[in-house]
Amino acid sequence: MNSYKLSTAACALGLVFAVGSPATAGPNQISFDMVVSGAAKACLPIARAHVNIVSNGTAEDMTIFAAGLPANTDFDFFVIQVPLAPFGLSWYQGDVQTDDFGNAVQHFRGRFNDETFIVAQAPPAPAPVVHPGGPFPDAASNPPTNPVHTFHLGLWFNSPADAAALGCAATVTPFNGEHNAGIQVLNTSNFPADFGPLRCLPDRVNCPVFVGSN
């Protein structure tokens, strides 16, 4: 990563964390914090992230600003059903990579509001098996389910070795593209399990946790 990208990320993060969360939000956007997970508190006690979501009505732009992470390290970002284990139904969004200072900025575009859900009609359908080995091999078919809303967010170490190098558990989890990720680092457990932050867009009035617009 070049120096321009590093300075841009550092400036963006400094502005976000200096302003903080509380603010008056517009009707089509929310902002909120992610908190360090219980499993990562021992090795990343100051890890944190701020998330901003802006909707144009047909889709949302979600930007995550993270800090307090190890430098030049890969992480994996998911939309999840509940913030803590066993996490429920989970949707892999993409990777988050830190710079030389342990900061990261990443953008995702999709459906990130109170309509975010997963559904699978019966009967089960065949699924491609791309990763047949390892502790979490691909399933060859899907389990049928009625619509299940997924309103929470989570960030995982891409590698158990990276977690172990910092003094955290080297537990292997399925939360990366090869299904051999490390432990969860950040989540949205600062929101109730049944009312994750994505549910607050556009219904900020009934949101149990204050959300801003920064």
C-alpha positions as a Markdown table, in Angstrom:
| # | Residue | x | y | z |
|---|---|---|---|---|
| 1 | Met | 0.0 | 0.0 | 0.0 |
| 2 | Asn | 1.5 | 3.3 | -1.0 |
| 3 | Ser | 2.0 | 6.3 | 1.3 |
| 4 | Tyr | -0.9 | 8.2 | -0.3 |
| 5 | Lys | -3.3 | 5.4 | 0.7 |
| 6 | Leu | -1.9 | 5.2 | 4.1 |
| 7 | Ser | -2.3 | 8.9 | 4.8 |
| 8 | Thr | -5.8 | 9.0 | 3.3 |
| 9 | Ala | -6.9 | 6.1 | 5.6 |
| 10 | Ala | -5.3 | 7.7 | 8.6 |
| 11 | Cys | -7.0 | 11.0 | 8.0 |
| 12 | Ala | -10.4 | 9.4 | 7.4 |
| 13 | Leu | -10.1 | 7.3 | 10.6 |
| 14 | Gly | -9.0 | 10.3 | 12.6 |
| 15 | Leu | -12.0 | 12.3 | 11.5 |
| 16 | Val | -14.4 | 9.5 | 12.2 |
| 17 | Phe | -13.2 | 8.7 | 15.6 |
| 18 | Ala | -12.7 | 12.3 | 16.6 |
| 19 | Val | -16.4 | 13.1 | 15.7 |
| 20 | Gly | -17.8 | 10.0 | 17.3 |
| 21 | Ser | -21.2 | 8.4 | 17.0 |
| 22 | Pro | -23.9 | 10.7 | 18.3 |
| 23 | Ala | -25.4 | 13.1 | 15.7 |
| 24 | Thr | -28.6 | 13.8 | 14.0 |
| 25 | Ala | -29.0 | 11.4 | 11.0 |
| 26 | Gly | -30.8 | 12.0 | 7.8 |
| 27 | Pro | -33.7 | 9.8 | 6.9 |
| 28 | Asn | -31.6 | 7.6 | 4.6 |
| 29 | Gln | -28.5 | 7.0 | 6.6 |
| 30 | Ile | -27.2 | 5.7 | 9.9 |
| 31 | Ser | -23.9 | 5.4 | 11.7 |
| 32 | Phe | -22.9 | 3.3 | 14.7 |
| 33 | Asp | -20.0 | 1.6 | 16.4 |
| 34 | Met | -18.8 | -2.0 | 16.4 |
| 35 | Val | -17.2 | -3.3 | 19.6 |
| 36 | Val | -14.4 | -5.7 | 20.4 |
| 37 | Ser | -15.6 | -9.3 | 20.8 |
| 38 | Gly | -15.1 | -11.2 | 24.1 |
| 39 | Ala | -12.6 | -13.6 | 22.5 |
| 40 | Ala | -10.4 | -10.8 | 21.2 |
| 41 | Lys | -10.3 | -8.5 | 24.2 |
| 42 | Ala | -7.2 | -10.2 | 25.6 |
| 43 | Cys | -5.1 | -9.5 | 22.4 |
| 44 | Leu | -6.9 | -6.5 | 20.9 |
| 45 | Pro | -8.2 | -4.4 | 23.8 |
| 46 | Ile | -8.6 | -1.2 | 21.9 |
| 47 | Ala | -9.9 | -2.6 | 18.6 |
| 48 | Arg | -12.9 | -0.6 | 17.4 |
| 49 | Ala | -14.8 | 0.3 | 14.2 |
| 50 | His | -17.3 | 2.9 | 13.1 |
| 51 | Val | -19.8 | 2.1 | 10.4 |
| 52 | Asn | -21.7 | 4.5 | 8.1 |
| 53 | Ile | -24.6 | 3.3 | 5.9 |
| 54 | Val | -26.2 | 5.5 | 3.3 |
| 55 | Ser | -29.3 | 4.4 | 1.2 |
| 56 | Asn | -30.5 | 5.7 | -2.1 |
| 57 | Gly | -33.7 | 3.7 | -1.8 |
| 58 | Thr | -32.7 | 0.8 | -4.0 |
| 59 | Ala | -29.4 | -0.2 | -2.3 |
| 60 | Glu | -27.1 | 0.9 | 0.4 |
| 61 | Asp | -23.4 | 1.9 | 0.6 |
| 62 | Met | -21.8 | 0.7 | 3.8 |
| 63 | Thr | -18.3 | 2.0 | 4.9 |
| 64 | Ile | -16.4 | 0.5 | 7.8 |
| 65 | Phe | -13.6 | 2.5 | 9.5 |
| 66 | Ala | -11.6 | 0.3 | 11.8 |
| 67 | Ala | -8.7 | 1.0 | 14.2 |
| 68 | Gly | -6.7 | -0.6 | 17.0 |
| 69 | Leu | -6.0 | -3.7 | 14.8 |
| 70 | Pro | -2.6 | -5.3 | 14.0 |
| 71 | Ala | -0.8 | -3.7 | 11.1 |
| 72 | Asn | -0.9 | -5.2 | 7.6 |
| 73 | Thr | -3.3 | -8.0 | 8.5 |
| 74 | Asp | -6.3 | -9.4 | 6.7 |
| 75 | Phe | -9.7 | -9.7 | 8.2 |
| 76 | Asp | -13.1 | -11.0 | 6.9 |
| 77 | Phe | -16.4 | -9.0 | 7.2 |
| 78 | Phe | -19.8 | -10.7 | 7.5 |
| 79 | Val | -23.5 | -9.7 | 7.8 |
| 80 | Ile | -24.8 | -12.1 | 10.5 |
| 81 | Gln | -28.0 | -13.1 | 12.2 |
| 82 | Val | -26.8 | -12.6 | 15.8 |
| 83 | Pro | -23.6 | -10.9 | 17.0 |
| 84 | Leu | -22.3 | -13.7 | 19.3 |
| 85 | Ala | -21.7 | -17.4 | 18.8 |
| 86 | Pro | -23.1 | -19.4 | 17.1 |
| 87 | Phe | -23.8 | -16.3 | 14.9 |
| 88 | Gly | -26.8 | -17.8 | 12.9 |
| 89 | Leu | -27.0 | -17.4 | 9.2 |
| 90 | Ser | -24.0 | -15.4 | 7.9 |
| 91 | Trp | -23.2 | -13.7 | 4.6 |
| 92 | Tyr | -19.6 | -13.1 | 3.6 |
| 93 | Gln | -19.2 | -9.5 | 2.3 |
| 94 | Gly | -15.5 | -9.2 | 1.7 |
| 95 | Asp | -12.1 | -8.6 | 3.1 |
| 96 | Val | -10.7 | -5.8 | 5.3 |
| 97 | Gln | -7.0 | -5.2 | 5.3 |
| 98 | Thr | -5.1 | -2.9 | 7.7 |
| 99 | Asp | -2.4 | -0.5 | 6.8 |
| 100 | Asp | 1.0 | 0.0 | 8.6 |
| 101 | Phe | -0.8 | 1.6 | 11.5 |
| 102 | Gly | -3.5 | -1.0 | 12.1 |
| 103 | Asn | -6.2 | 1.1 | 10.5 |
| 104 | Ala | -8.6 | 0.1 | 7.7 |
| 105 | Val | -11.3 | 1.6 | 5.6 |
| 106 | Gln | -13.6 | -0.6 | 3.4 |
| 107 | His | -16.7 | 0.0 | 1.4 |
| 108 | Phe | -19.5 | -2.5 | 0.5 |
| 109 | Arg | -22.6 | -2.0 | -1.6 |
| 110 | Gly | -25.7 | -4.1 | -1.2 |
| 111 | Arg | -28.9 | -4.4 | 0.8 |
| 112 | Phe | -28.1 | -3.3 | 4.3 |
| 113 | Asn | -31.3 | -2.1 | 5.9 |
| 114 | Asp | -34.4 | -3.6 | 7.6 |
| 115 | Glu | -35.1 | -5.7 | 4.6 |
| 116 | Thr | -31.8 | -7.7 | 4.7 |
| 117 | Phe | -32.7 | -11.4 | 4.8 |
| 118 | Ile | -31.8 | -14.9 | 3.7 |
| 119 | Val | -34.4 | -17.4 | 2.3 |
| 120 | Ala | -34.3 | -20.9 | 0.9 |
| 121 | Gln | -37.5 | -22.5 | -0.3 |
| 122 | Ala | -38.1 | -26.2 | 0.0 |
| 123 | Pro | -37.0 | -28.7 | -1.2 |
| 124 | Pro | -33.3 | -28.5 | -0.7 |
| 125 | Ala | -31.3 | -27.6 | -3.9 |
| 126 | Pro | -27.9 | -28.9 | -4.9 |
| 127 | Ala | -25.0 | -26.6 | -4.1 |
| 128 | Pro | -21.5 | -26.6 | -5.6 |
| 129 | Val | -18.8 | -28.1 | -3.4 |
| 130 | Val | -15.7 | -25.9 | -4.0 |
| 131 | His | -14.0 | -26.6 | -0.7 |
| 132 | Pro | -14.5 | -30.2 | 0.1 |
| 133 | Gly | -11.8 | -30.6 | 2.8 |
| 134 | Gly | -10.8 | -29.0 | 6.0 |
| 135 | Pro | -12.7 | -28.6 | 9.3 |
| 136 | Phe | -15.7 | -26.9 | 7.6 |
| 137 | Pro | -16.3 | -28.5 | 4.1 |
| 138 | Asp | -18.9 | -27.2 | 1.8 |
| 139 | Ala | -22.4 | -28.5 | 2.1 |
| 140 | Ala | -23.7 | -30.3 | -1.0 |
| 141 | Ser | -27.2 | -28.8 | -0.6 |
| 142 | Asn | -28.9 | -26.0 | 1.3 |
| 143 | Pro | -31.3 | -26.3 | 4.3 |
| 144 | Pro | -34.7 | -24.9 | 3.5 |
| 145 | Thr | -35.7 | -21.9 | 5.6 |
| 146 | Asn | -38.4 | -19.2 | 5.7 |
| 147 | Pro | -37.0 | -15.7 | 5.5 |
| 148 | Val | -34.5 | -15.0 | 8.2 |
| 149 | His | -33.4 | -11.4 | 8.9 |
| 150 | Thr | -29.7 | -10.7 | 9.3 |
| 151 | Phe | -29.2 | -7.3 | 11.0 |
| 152 | His | -25.8 | -7.7 | 12.7 |
| 153 | Leu | -22.1 | -7.4 | 11.6 |
| 154 | Gly | -19.0 | -9.2 | 12.5 |
| 155 | Leu | -15.2 | -9.1 | 11.6 |
| 156 | Trp | -13.0 | -12.1 | 11.9 |
| 157 | Phe | -9.2 | -12.8 | 11.7 |
| 158 | Asn | -8.5 | -14.2 | 8.2 |
| 159 | Ser | -5.9 | -16.5 | 9.8 |
| 160 | Pro | -5.8 | -18.3 | 13.2 |
| 161 | Ala | -2.0 | -17.8 | 13.1 |
| 162 | Asp | -2.5 | -14.0 | 13.2 |
| 163 | Ala | -4.7 | -14.3 | 16.3 |
| 164 | Ala | -2.2 | -16.7 | 18.0 |
| 165 | Ala | 0.7 | -14.3 | 17.3 |
| 166 | Leu | -1.0 | -11.7 | 19.3 |
| 167 | Gly | -1.8 | -14.0 | 22.2 |
| 168 | Cys | -5.4 | -14.9 | 21.3 |
| 169 | Ala | -6.8 | -18.3 | 20.8 |
| 170 | Ala | -5.9 | -20.0 | 17.5 |
| 171 | Thr | -9.4 | -21.4 | 17.1 |
| 172 | Val | -10.3 | -22.2 | 13.5 |
| 173 | Thr | -13.7 | -20.9 | 12.2 |
| 174 | Pro | -15.5 | -21.0 | 8.9 |
| 175 | Phe | -15.6 | -17.2 | 8.4 |
| 176 | Asn | -13.4 | -16.7 | 5.3 |
| 177 | Gly | -13.5 | -17.8 | 1.7 |
| 178 | Glu | -11.6 | -21.0 | 2.4 |
| 179 | His | -13.5 | -21.7 | 5.7 |
| 180 | Asn | -10.3 | -21.7 | 7.8 |
| 181 | Ala | -10.5 | -18.2 | 9.5 |
| 182 | Gly | -9.6 | -17.2 | 13.0 |
| 183 | Ile | -11.7 | -15.8 | 15.9 |
| 184 | Gln | -14.2 | -13.0 | 15.7 |
| 185 | Val | -12.6 | -9.6 | 16.5 |
| 186 | Leu | -15.4 | -7.0 | 16.3 |
| 187 | Asn | -19.2 | -7.3 | 16.4 |
| 188 | Thr | -22.4 | -5.3 | 17.0 |
| 189 | Ser | -23.3 | -6.8 | 20.4 |
| 190 | Asn | -23.8 | -3.3 | 21.6 |
| 191 | Phe | -27.2 | -3.8 | 19.9 |
| 192 | Pro | -29.8 | -6.3 | 21.1 |
| 193 | Ala | -29.7 | -9.8 | 19.4 |
| 194 | Asp | -33.1 | -9.3 | 17.8 |
| 195 | Phe | -32.5 | -5.6 | 16.8 |
| 196 | Gly | -29.2 | -5.3 | 15.1 |
| 197 | Pro | -28.1 | -2.0 | 13.6 |
| 198 | Leu | -29.3 | -2.7 | 10.0 |
| 199 | Arg | -32.8 | -2.9 | 11.4 |
| 200 | Cys | -32.5 | 0.8 | 12.3 |
| 201 | Leu | -32.5 | 1.9 | 8.7 |
| 202 | Pro | -34.9 | 3.6 | 8.0 |
| 203 | Asp | -36.7 | 3.1 | 11.4 |
| 204 | Arg | -34.3 | 5.1 | 13.6 |
| 205 | Val | -37.1 | 6.2 | 15.9 |
| 206 | Asn | -37.6 | 2.7 | 17.3 |
| 207 | Cys | -33.9 | 1.8 | 17.3 |
| 208 | Pro | -32.9 | 0.7 | 20.9 |
| 209 | Val | -29.5 | 2.1 | 20.5 |
| 210 | Phe | -28.8 | 5.7 | 19.4 |
| 211 | Val | -27.5 | 5.9 | 15.8 |
| 212 | Gly | -26.0 | 9.0 | 14.2 |
| 213 | Ser | -25.0 | 10.2 | 10.8 |
| 214 | Asn | -21.2 | 10.5 | 11.0 |
